[in-house]
Amino acid sequence: MLPRVRLAVLPTPLTEAAGLREALGGPARCPRILLKRDDLTGLALGGNKARKLEFLIGDAREQGATCVITTGAVQSNHARMTAAAACVAGLGVTLVLTTTEPDPPRQGNYLLDRLFGARIHLIAAGPDPRIAVAPDEEARVREVVEQSRADGERPYVIPVGGSSGIGALGYAAGTQELVEQLAAMQLAPTRLYYASGSRGTQAGLELGSRLFPAPYRLCGIAVSGGEEEKRLRAARIANEAGARLGADVAIAPTELRTNQDHIGAQRDGVLLDPTYTAKAMAALIADVRSGAIAPDETIVFLHTGGVPALFAHAALFE
């Protein structure tokens, strides 16, 4: 039995996006769209990272850690949920956050990080705003780890996005949950759309679809570039997760694909964030409008959360 700390309220709902379907032309033009509501996992305003953190925090406690350290952008959903998960588990937490401002506004995820009592180290972003990783991020994390040990702590480092062989177990288990929900509803959707960033979610979904045969094909939507390197990473993470489960599964990088055409809530009362879910939804809508998806199909959209970050993007709506 792999160590796991229960953090999420599971199973998350699988609901109908009837309003969106109607807005896209109704049943004559638009497929049936189901929303897998992983924005409602319950931990710290919800999000997909809760599934990964159940296994990551479980492993941290198994190893006797007293604190966790992770990285991300200043509005990182992963950082916010890691801070909350550490609170639940009784662990300290340090966040190394990349920012373009010396004193970022205390709003959105950054505000929540502070409310959860995280120790925060801010580092300057590089010259390219499209790249969230700071040039000296790895060195700064090593410094934080060394200082933590010098202070008598036993730190456990969680990679960005919780994307590791351990974290990917969350979406292998999440696939089993979804497959069981679909079977109970007697549904066989043809595609599952999701946003793909650090590739841990993709790795878990790819592994899960092989362990628990899913009726759908995966349609990952990249939220940033660097596809070749990220494909290698996703395959490595998926295979590491499979090895931890003792599964006879080998996933090659050439088997993995994401759509990069959309790098870049007024229906059904569902909010999307501009960094992840809005890009995945834009791809789904584009495929419906282009006729790439037939009206008689059924589609699942994995809502991975990220709503707290909306409050840091008010200028986008002015």
Contacts in CASP RR format, 6 or more apart in sequence:
PFRMAT RR
TARGET T0000
AUTHOR 0000-0000-0000
METHOD contacts of the structure
MODEL  1
MLPRVRLAVLPTPLTEAAGLREALGGPARCPRILLKRDDLTGLALGGNKA
RKLEFLIGDAREQGATCVITTGAVQSNHARMTAAAACVAGLGVTLVLTTT
EPDPPRQGNYLLDRLFGARIHLIAAGPDPRIAVAPDEEARVREVVEQSRA
DGERPYVIPVGGSSGIGALGYAAGTQELVEQLAAMQLAPTRLYYASGSRG
TQAGLELGSRLFPAPYRLCGIAVSGGEEEKRLRAARIANEAGARLGADVA
IAPTELRTNQDHIGAQRDGVLLDPTYTAKAMAALIADVRSGAIAPDETIV
FLHTGGVPALFAHAALFE
2 55 0 8 1.000
2 169 0 8 1.000
2 244 0 8 1.000
2 245 0 8 1.000
3 55 0 8 1.000
3 58 0 8 1.000
3 59 0 8 1.000
3 61 0 8 1.000
3 62 0 8 1.000
4 54 0 8 1.000
4 55 0 8 1.000
4 58 0 8 1.000
5 53 0 8 1.000
5 54 0 8 1.000
5 57 0 8 1.000
5 58 0 8 1.000
5 61 0 8 1.000
5 85 0 8 1.000
5 88 0 8 1.000
5 89 0 8 1.000
6 54 0 8 1.000
7 41 0 8 1.000
7 43 0 8 1.000
7 50 0 8 1.000
7 53 0 8 1.000
7 54 0 8 1.000
7 57 0 8 1.000
7 85 0 8 1.000
7 88 0 8 1.000
8 41 0 8 1.000
8 42 0 8 1.000
8 43 0 8 1.000
8 50 0 8 1.000
8 51 0 8 1.000
8 54 0 8 1.000
9 40 0 8 1.000
9 41 0 8 1.000
9 42 0 8 1.000
10 41 0 8 1.000
10 177 0 8 1.000
11 177 0 8 1.000
11 180 0 8 1.000
11 181 0 8 1.000
12 36 0 8 1.000
12 37 0 8 1.000
12 38 0 8 1.000
12 40 0 8 1.000
12 41 0 8 1.000
12 177 0 8 1.000
13 35 0 8 1.000
13 37 0 8 1.000
13 40 0 8 1.000
14 34 0 8 1.000
14 35 0 8 1.000
14 36 0 8 1.000
14 37 0 8 1.000
14 178 0 8 1.000
14 181 0 8 1.000
14 182 0 8 1.000
14 185 0 8 1.000
14 300 0 8 1.000
15 34 0 8 1.000
15 35 0 8 1.000
15 37 0 8 1.000
16 32 0 8 1.000
16 33 0 8 1.000
16 34 0 8 1.000
16 35 0 8 1.000
17 33 0 8 1.000
17 34 0 8 1.000
17 35 0 8 1.000
17 267 0 8 1.000
17 268 0 8 1.000
17 270 0 8 1.000
17 301 0 8 1.000
18 268 0 8 1.000
19 267 0 8 1.000
19 268 0 8 1.000
20 30 0 8 1.000
20 33 0 8 1.000
20 267 0 8 1.000
20 268 0 8 1.000
21 27 0 8 1.000
21 30 0 8 1.000
21 31 0 8 1.000
21 32 0 8 1.000
21 33 0 8 1.000
22 30 0 8 1.000
22 267 0 8 1.000
23 267 0 8 1.000
24 30 0 8 1.000
24 285 0 8 1.000
24 288 0 8 1.000
24 289 0 8 1.000
26 295 0 8 1.000
27 295 0 8 1.000
28 295 0 8 1.000
29 288 0 8 1.000
29 295 0 8 1.000
30 288 0 8 1.000
30 295 0 8 1.000
31 288 0 8 1.000
31 293 0 8 1.000
31 294 0 8 1.000
31 295 0 8 1.000
31 296 0 8 1.000
31 297 0 8 1.000
31 298 0 8 1.000
31 299 0 8 1.000
32 297 0 8 1.000
32 298 0 8 1.000
32 299 0 8 1.000
33 284 0 8 1.000
33 298 0 8 1.000
33 299 0 8 1.000
33 300 0 8 1.000
33 301 0 8 1.000
34 187 0 8 1.000
34 189 0 8 1.000
34 298 0 8 1.000
34 299 0 8 1.000
34 300 0 8 1.000
34 301 0 8 1.000
35 268 0 8 1.000
35 270 0 8 1.000
35 300 0 8 1.000
35 301 0 8 1.000
35 303 0 8 1.000
36 178 0 8 1.000
36 192 0 8 1.000
36 300 0 8 1.000
36 301 0 8 1.000
36 302 0 8 1.000
36 303 0 8 1.000
37 303 0 8 1.000
38 46 0 8 1.000
38 47 0 8 1.000
38 48 0 8 1.000
38 50 0 8 1.000
38 51 0 8 1.000
38 302 0 8 1.000
38 303 0 8 1.000
38 304 0 8 1.000
38 305 0 8 1.000
39 46 0 8 1.000
39 47 0 8 1.000
39 270 0 8 1.000
39 271 0 8 1.000
39 277 0 8 1.000
39 303 0 8 1.000
39 304 0 8 1.000
39 305 0 8 1.000
39 306 0 8 1.000
39 307 0 8 1.000
40 46 0 8 1.000
40 47 0 8 1.000
41 47 0 8 1.000
41 48 0 8 1.000
41 50 0 8 1.000
41 51 0 8 1.000
42 50 0 8 1.000
43 50 0 8 1.000
43 53 0 8 1.000
43 81 0 8 1.000
43 84 0 8 1.000
43 85 0 8 1.000
43 88 0 8 1.000
44 80 0 8 1.000
44 81 0 8 1.000
44 83 0 8 1.000
44 84 0 8 1.000
44 85 0 8 1.000
44 112 0 8 1.000
44 116 0 8 1.000
45 80 0 8 1.000
45 112 0 8 1.000
45 307 0 8 1.000
45 308 0 8 1.000
46 81 0 8 1.000
46 305 0 8 1.000
46 306 0 8 1.000
46 307 0 8 1.000
47 77 0 8 1.000
47 81 0 8 1.000
47 304 0 8 1.000
47 305 0 8 1.000
47 306 0 8 1.000
48 171 0 8 1.000
48 201 0 8 1.000
48 302 0 8 1.000
48 304 0 8 1.000
48 305 0 8 1.000
49 77 0 8 1.000
49 78 0 8 1.000
49 81 0 8 1.000
49 82 0 8 1.000
49 161 0 8 1.000
49 162 0 8 1.000
50 81 0 8 1.000
50 85 0 8 1.000
51 170 0 8 1.000
51 171 0 8 1.000
51 173 0 8 1.000
51 174 0 8 1.000
52 161 0 8 1.000
52 162 0 8 1.000
52 163 0 8 1.000
52 166 0 8 1.000
52 167 0 8 1.000
52 168 0 8 1.000
52 169 0 8 1.000
52 170 0 8 1.000
52 171 0 8 1.000
52 200 0 8 1.000
52 201 0 8 1.000
53 81 0 8 1.000
53 82 0 8 1.000
53 85 0 8 1.000
53 158 0 8 1.000
53 162 0 8 1.000
53 167 0 8 1.000
54 170 0 8 1.000
55 166 0 8 1.000
55 167 0 8 1.000
55 169 0 8 1.000
55 170 0 8 1.000
56 68 0 8 1.000
56 85 0 8 1.000
56 158 0 8 1.000
56 162 0 8 1.000
56 164 0 8 1.000
56 166 0 8 1.000
56 167 0 8 1.000
57 68 0 8 1.000
57 85 0 8 1.000
57 86 0 8 1.000
57 88 0 8 1.000
57 89 0 8 1.000
57 91 0 8 1.000
58 89 0 8 1.000
59 156 0 8 1.000
59 166 0 8 1.000
60 68 0 8 1.000
60 89 0 8 1.000
60 91 0 8 1.000
60 156 0 8 1.000
60 158 0 8 1.000
61 89 0 8 1.000
61 91 0 8 1.000
63 154 0 8 1.000
63 156 0 8 1.000
64 154 0 8 1.000
64 156 0 8 1.000
65 91 0 8 1.000
65 154 0 8 1.000
65 155 0 8 1.000
65 156 0 8 1.000
66 91 0 8 1.000
66 92 0 8 1.000
66 152 0 8 1.000
66 153 0 8 1.000
66 154 0 8 1.000
66 155 0 8 1.000
67 86 0 8 1.000
67 91 0 8 1.000
67 92 0 8 1.000
67 93 0 8 1.000
67 94 0 8 1.000
67 148 0 8 1.000
67 153 0 8 1.000
67 154 0 8 1.000
67 155 0 8 1.000
67 156 0 8 1.000
68 82 0 8 1.000
68 86 0 8 1.000
68 91 0 8 1.000
68 92 0 8 1.000
68 93 0 8 1.000
68 94 0 8 1.000
68 155 0 8 1.000
68 156 0 8 1.000
68 157 0 8 1.000
68 158 0 8 1.000
69 93 0 8 1.000
69 94 0 8 1.000
69 95 0 8 1.000
69 96 0 8 1.000
69 141 0 8 1.000
69 144 0 8 1.000
69 145 0 8 1.000
69 148 0 8 1.000
69 155 0 8 1.000
69 156 0 8 1.000
69 157 0 8 1.000
69 158 0 8 1.000
70 78 0 8 1.000
70 79 0 8 1.000
70 82 0 8 1.000
70 93 0 8 1.000
70 94 0 8 1.000
70 95 0 8 1.000
70 96 0 8 1.000
70 157 0 8 1.000
70 158 0 8 1.000
70 159 0 8 1.000
70 160 0 8 1.000
70 161 0 8 1.000
70 162 0 8 1.000
71 79 0 8 1.000
71 95 0 8 1.000
71 96 0 8 1.000
71 97 0 8 1.000
71 98 0 8 1.000
71 137 0 8 1.000
71 141 0 8 1.000
71 159 0 8 1.000
71 160 0 8 1.000
72 78 0 8 1.000
72 79 0 8 1.000
72 95 0 8 1.000
72 96 0 8 1.000
72 97 0 8 1.000
72 98 0 8 1.000
72 132 0 8 1.000
72 160 0 8 1.000
72 161 0 8 1.000
73 79 0 8 1.000
73 97 0 8 1.000
73 98 0 8 1.000
73 99 0 8 1.000
73 125 0 8 1.000
73 132 0 8 1.000
74 97 0 8 1.000
74 98 0 8 1.000
74 99 0 8 1.000
74 101 0 8 1.000
74 104 0 8 1.000
74 109 0 8 1.000
74 110 0 8 1.000
74 122 0 8 1.000
75 108 0 8 1.000
75 109 0 8 1.000
75 110 0 8 1.000
75 275 0 8 1.000
75 309 0 8 1.000
75 312 0 8 1.000
76 95 0 8 1.000
76 97 0 8 1.000
76 109 0 8 1.000
76 161 0 8 1.000
77 109 0 8 1.000
77 273 0 8 1.000
77 276 0 8 1.000
77 305 0 8 1.000
77 306 0 8 1.000
77 308 0 8 1.000
77 309 0 8 1.000
78 160 0 8 1.000
78 161 0 8 1.000
78 162 0 8 1.000
78 198 0 8 1.000
79 95 0 8 1.000
79 97 0 8 1.000
79 109 0 8 1.000
79 113 0 8 1.000
79 118 0 8 1.000
80 109 0 8 1.000
80 112 0 8 1.000
80 113 0 8 1.000
80 116 0 8 1.000
80 308 0 8 1.000
82 93 0 8 1.000
82 95 0 8 1.000
82 158 0 8 1.000
82 162 0 8 1.000
83 93 0 8 1.000
83 95 0 8 1.000
83 112 0 8 1.000
83 113 0 8 1.000
83 116 0 8 1.000
83 117 0 8 1.000
83 118 0 8 1.000
84 112 0 8 1.000
84 116 0 8 1.000
86 92 0 8 1.000
86 93 0 8 1.000
86 116 0 8 1.000
86 118 0 8 1.000
87 93 0 8 1.000
87 116 0 8 1.000
87 117 0 8 1.000
91 156 0 8 1.000
92 119 0 8 1.000
93 116 0 8 1.000
93 117 0 8 1.000
93 118 0 8 1.000
93 119 0 8 1.000
94 118 0 8 1.000
94 119 0 8 1.000
94 120 0 8 1.000
94 121 0 8 1.000
94 144 0 8 1.000
94 148 0 8 1.000
94 155 0 8 1.000
95 113 0 8 1.000
95 118 0 8 1.000
95 119 0 8 1.000
95 120 0 8 1.000
95 121 0 8 1.000
96 121 0 8 1.000
96 123 0 8 1.000
96 137 0 8 1.000
96 140 0 8 1.000
96 141 0 8 1.000
96 144 0 8 1.000
97 110 0 8 1.000
97 113 0 8 1.000
97 120 0 8 1.000
97 121 0 8 1.000
97 122 0 8 1.000
97 123 0 8 1.000
98 122 0 8 1.000
98 123 0 8 1.000
98 124 0 8 1.000
98 125 0 8 1.000
98 132 0 8 1.000
98 133 0 8 1.000
98 134 0 8 1.000
98 137 0 8 1.000
99 122 0 8 1.000
99 123 0 8 1.000
99 124 0 8 1.000
99 125 0 8 1.000
100 124 0 8 1.000
100 125 0 8 1.000
100 129 0 8 1.000
102 122 0 8 1.000
104 110 0 8 1.000
104 122 0 8 1.000
105 312 0 8 1.000
106 114 0 8 1.000
107 311 0 8 1.000
107 312 0 8 1.000
108 308 0 8 1.000
108 309 0 8 1.000
108 310 0 8 1.000
108 311 0 8 1.000
108 312 0 8 1.000
109 308 0 8 1.000
109 309 0 8 1.000
109 312 0 8 1.000
110 312 0 8 1.000
111 311 0 8 1.000
112 308 0 8 1.000
113 120 0 8 1.000
114 120 0 8 1.000
121 140 0 8 1.000
121 144 0 8 1.000
123 134 0 8 1.000
123 136 0 8 1.000
123 137 0 8 1.000
123 140 0 8 1.000
124 134 0 8 1.000
125 131 0 8 1.000
125 132 0 8 1.000
125 134 0 8 1.000
126 134 0 8 1.000
126 135 0 8 1.000
130 224 0 8 1.000
130 225 0 8 1.000
131 224 0 8 1.000
132 224 0 8 1.000
133 160 0 8 1.000
134 140 0 8 1.000
141 157 0 8 1.000
144 155 0 8 1.000
145 155 0 8 1.000
145 157 0 8 1.000
148 155 0 8 1.000
149 155 0 8 1.000
158 164 0 8 1.000
159 198 0 8 1.000
160 198 0 8 1.000
161 198 0 8 1.000
161 200 0 8 1.000
162 198 0 8 1.000
162 200 0 8 1.000
163 198 0 8 1.000
163 199 0 8 1.000
163 200 0 8 1.000
163 201 0 8 1.000
163 203 0 8 1.000
163 233 0 8 1.000
163 237 0 8 1.000
164 200 0 8 1.000
164 237 0 8 1.000
164 240 0 8 1.000
165 200 0 8 1.000
165 203 0 8 1.000
165 237 0 8 1.000
165 238 0 8 1.000
165 240 0 8 1.000
165 241 0 8 1.000
165 242 0 8 1.000
165 244 0 8 1.000
166 241 0 8 1.000
166 244 0 8 1.000
167 200 0 8 1.000
167 241 0 8 1.000
168 200 0 8 1.000
168 201 0 8 1.000
168 203 0 8 1.000
168 204 0 8 1.000
168 207 0 8 1.000
168 237 0 8 1.000
168 238 0 8 1.000
168 240 0 8 1.000
168 241 0 8 1.000
169 204 0 8 1.000
169 241 0 8 1.000
169 244 0 8 1.000
169 245 0 8 1.000
170 204 0 8 1.000
171 200 0 8 1.000
171 201 0 8 1.000
171 203 0 8 1.000
171 204 0 8 1.000
171 205 0 8 1.000
171 207 0 8 1.000
171 208 0 8 1.000
172 204 0 8 1.000
172 207 0 8 1.000
172 208 0 8 1.000
172 211 0 8 1.000
172 241 0 8 1.000
172 242 0 8 1.000
172 245 0 8 1.000
174 208 0 8 1.000
175 204 0 8 1.000
175 205 0 8 1.000
175 207 0 8 1.000
175 208 0 8 1.000
175 209 0 8 1.000
175 211 0 8 1.000
175 212 0 8 1.000
175 214 0 8 1.000
176 208 0 8 1.000
176 211 0 8 1.000
176 212 0 8 1.000
178 192 0 8 1.000
178 214 0 8 1.000
178 300 0 8 1.000
179 212 0 8 1.000
179 213 0 8 1.000
179 214 0 8 1.000
179 215 0 8 1.000
182 188 0 8 1.000
182 189 0 8 1.000
182 215 0 8 1.000
182 300 0 8 1.000
187 298 0 8 1.000
188 215 0 8 1.000
188 216 0 8 1.000
188 298 0 8 1.000
189 215 0 8 1.000
189 216 0 8 1.000
189 297 0 8 1.000
189 298 0 8 1.000
189 299 0 8 1.000
189 300 0 8 1.000
190 215 0 8 1.000
190 216 0 8 1.000
190 217 0 8 1.000
190 293 0 8 1.000
190 297 0 8 1.000
190 298 0 8 1.000
190 299 0 8 1.000
191 216 0 8 1.000
191 217 0 8 1.000
191 218 0 8 1.000
191 219 0 8 1.000
191 293 0 8 1.000
191 297 0 8 1.000
191 299 0 8 1.000
191 300 0 8 1.000
192 205 0 8 1.000
192 214 0 8 1.000
192 216 0 8 1.000
192 217 0 8 1.000
192 218 0 8 1.000
192 219 0 8 1.000
192 299 0 8 1.000
192 300 0 8 1.000
192 301 0 8 1.000
192 302 0 8 1.000
193 219 0 8 1.000
193 220 0 8 1.000
193 221 0 8 1.000
193 280 0 8 1.000
193 281 0 8 1.000
193 283 0 8 1.000
193 284 0 8 1.000
193 299 0 8 1.000
193 300 0 8 1.000
193 301 0 8 1.000
193 302 0 8 1.000
194 201 0 8 1.000
194 202 0 8 1.000
194 205 0 8 1.000
194 218 0 8 1.000
194 219 0 8 1.000
194 220 0 8 1.000
194 221 0 8 1.000
194 280 0 8 1.000
194 301 0 8 1.000
194 302 0 8 1.000
194 304 0 8 1.000
195 201 0 8 1.000
195 220 0 8 1.000
195 221 0 8 1.000
195 223 0 8 1.000
195 276 0 8 1.000
195 277 0 8 1.000
195 279 0 8 1.000
195 280 0 8 1.000
195 302 0 8 1.000
195 304 0 8 1.000
196 202 0 8 1.000
196 220 0 8 1.000
196 221 0 8 1.000
196 222 0 8 1.000
196 223 0 8 1.000
196 230 0 8 1.000
196 234 0 8 1.000
196 258 0 8 1.000
197 222 0 8 1.000
197 223 0 8 1.000
197 224 0 8 1.000
197 230 0 8 1.000
197 276 0 8 1.000
198 233 0 8 1.000
199 230 0 8 1.000
199 231 0 8 1.000
199 233 0 8 1.000
199 234 0 8 1.000
199 237 0 8 1.000
200 234 0 8 1.000
200 237 0 8 1.000
201 302 0 8 1.000
201 304 0 8 1.000
202 218 0 8 1.000
202 220 0 8 1.000
202 234 0 8 1.000
202 238 0 8 1.000
202 256 0 8 1.000
202 258 0 8 1.000
203 234 0 8 1.000
203 235 0 8 1.000
203 237 0 8 1.000
203 238 0 8 1.000
203 241 0 8 1.000
204 237 0 8 1.000
204 238 0 8 1.000
204 241 0 8 1.000
205 218 0 8 1.000
206 218 0 8 1.000
206 234 0 8 1.000
206 238 0 8 1.000
206 251 0 8 1.000
206 255 0 8 1.000
206 256 0 8 1.000
207 238 0 8 1.000
207 241 0 8 1.000
207 242 0 8 1.000
207 247 0 8 1.000
207 249 0 8 1.000
207 251 0 8 1.000
208 214 0 8 1.000
209 216 0 8 1.000
209 218 0 8 1.000
210 247 0 8 1.000
210 249 0 8 1.000
210 251 0 8 1.000
211 245 0 8 1.000
211 247 0 8 1.000
211 249 0 8 1.000
216 300 0 8 1.000
219 259 0 8 1.000
219 283 0 8 1.000
219 284 0 8 1.000
220 257 0 8 1.000
220 258 0 8 1.000
220 259 0 8 1.000
220 280 0 8 1.000
221 258 0 8 1.000
221 259 0 8 1.000
221 262 0 8 1.000
221 279 0 8 1.000
221 280 0 8 1.000
221 283 0 8 1.000
222 230 0 8 1.000
222 258 0 8 1.000
222 259 0 8 1.000
222 260 0 8 1.000
222 262 0 8 1.000
222 263 0 8 1.000
223 263 0 8 1.000
223 264 0 8 1.000
223 275 0 8 1.000
223 276 0 8 1.000
223 279 0 8 1.000
223 280 0 8 1.000
224 263 0 8 1.000
225 260 0 8 1.000
225 263 0 8 1.000
227 258 0 8 1.000
227 260 0 8 1.000
230 258 0 8 1.000
231 253 0 8 1.000
231 256 0 8 1.000
231 257 0 8 1.000
231 258 0 8 1.000
232 253 0 8 1.000
234 253 0 8 1.000
234 256 0 8 1.000
235 251 0 8 1.000
235 252 0 8 1.000
235 253 0 8 1.000
235 255 0 8 1.000
235 256 0 8 1.000
238 249 0 8 1.000
238 251 0 8 1.000
239 249 0 8 1.000
239 250 0 8 1.000
239 251 0 8 1.000
242 249 0 8 1.000
259 283 0 8 1.000
261 283 0 8 1.000
261 286 0 8 1.000
262 279 0 8 1.000
262 280 0 8 1.000
262 282 0 8 1.000
262 283 0 8 1.000
262 286 0 8 1.000
263 279 0 8 1.000
264 279 0 8 1.000
265 271 0 8 1.000
265 272 0 8 1.000
270 303 0 8 1.000
271 307 0 8 1.000
271 310 0 8 1.000
272 278 0 8 1.000
272 281 0 8 1.000
272 303 0 8 1.000
273 305 0 8 1.000
273 306 0 8 1.000
273 307 0 8 1.000
273 309 0 8 1.000
273 310 0 8 1.000
274 309 0 8 1.000
274 310 0 8 1.000
274 313 0 8 1.000
274 316 0 8 1.000
275 306 0 8 1.000
275 309 0 8 1.000
276 304 0 8 1.000
276 305 0 8 1.000
276 306 0 8 1.000
277 303 0 8 1.000
277 304 0 8 1.000
277 305 0 8 1.000
277 306 0 8 1.000
280 301 0 8 1.000
280 302 0 8 1.000
281 301 0 8 1.000
284 293 0 8 1.000
284 299 0 8 1.000
284 301 0 8 1.000
287 293 0 8 1.000
293 299 0 8 1.000
END
